[in-house]
Amino acid sequence: MKHVRFYQDGNDNCEMHGGKKTFPYGFNGLAILGESLPRGGFRAYKLLSGSYEALASIYAYPGDGPYCSTGVSHDYLRKQCRRISEKKARELFPELFRRLE
C-alpha cells in the first residue's frame, strides 16, 4: 500500500532497551494515511489540529482492532511507536487490512 505507513503502537508503555523500542505490555496497530511523492517520498495527511490522520485500534490493550479514524501527534508517533513494514503489519494486524481494503 503506497499511501499508508504502518506502526506498532505501545499505548504509552514504550521502553528503550539497548537503543531499541520495546513494548513490555504489548502493542496495537496504527496506520498513518497520506500520499506518495516523487522519488519515493511520503507526506502524511494532517488534520486541522496538526495531528496525522490515522487508523488505530480503539482499545488500549494489546490486540488487533477494531479500528477507527483518529489523529496522532508527531511526538507520540516518535516516542511511543515503531515503524514496521507492510508485510509485518499484515502478519500482526489482519483486521487493520480488512478495514483499509
Steps between C-alpha positions, in 0.01 A plus 500: 500500500669813375296753694532351849779462757467238772603513865491298818337721765617444859206684664723720718694192615800521269838438660851535362738204536838509332389786273193309379134554584330213681138457600490299826120522525432424134407726211224588256498577131513851364481615138591855398318608183663720240616531142803385308738762365751487215823311568345278766397775740195496724286780644255417777159662493465753781186594688421859599650427842835419338469129579547235233189327368506135605316177568564354845361230724233642731607286796797596715613142545698273270310373204381540147206734479230595459637813334373855468617831355709720726776759510853423621753766595852495363645484854286199596594322179869566561500406871243219529497326162733296281467498121458156343478365147171428326585129502552500878184708550297248294623219726430685826185695412275323244195687629667832416540389138136390481413858600743657251393284207 
